[in-house]
Amino acid sequence: MPRKYENKSIHNRDFLDSVVNDYPNEYFDWKVTIQFYAALHRCYCVIMINGIDIVQKHMANITNLKSINSDLGVRLFKLYKNSRQARYDGFLTEEAMLRINKLNFEEGNRLLQTLENECLKYYPVIQSR
C-alpha cells in the first residue's frame, strides 16, 4: 500500500521540478503547495510501514508522524504551515505575499530535501529524477 503514496510523492516532486525549471521566478504559492504534498505523501509511507493508518486530517497525520520521528513531524508541519499561508492567508499586498512565498519556497527546498533523506531510512524510494 505505501507504493501508492510513493508514486504520488515522486509525481509531485517531478511536477515541482518542472514548475521550478519552467518558471524560476513565478508561482511560488504553487511551488510551496507542491512541496508540502510531495513531503506529505513521502511521510505517508513512513506512517504506514509503522502500522499507523492514514486519516483525512493533515494535522492528525502530522501528529502520528511526530510519534515515529519528531524531526520529520516538525519539518512536515512547517511545510504544511507554509502551504496554508500561501493558499489561505490574506494578502497584505501582492508584492509582500510574493516575497513571503519566495522565502517559504527557499526554506521549503531545504526542508523537503532533508525530509526526503530522513524518510529513506524508513522507506527507501528510488527517485525517478
C-alpha angles and dihedrals in degrees: 000000000000087000090076091057093041089057092048091050092051091045092052092045091051090049091049090052090050094050092046092050096044098039108025095165102034143063097034090156090060093042090055090049093049090049090057095049093046088053094042094055092046089051091049087066090055092047093049097048087053089060098253121131121237111240135195098255117080093209092054090052091047090051090050090050090051089056088059099039121358094201092053090050092050092050093047091048091053091051089047091051092049091049093051091047091052093049107034114018116103117259115250088190129328090249092051093050091048089053092047093046091048091052091046090049092052091048089045092057090060093043094048094048092048091045093050091050092049092048089055088069089063103030119014113217126187107224118228091208 
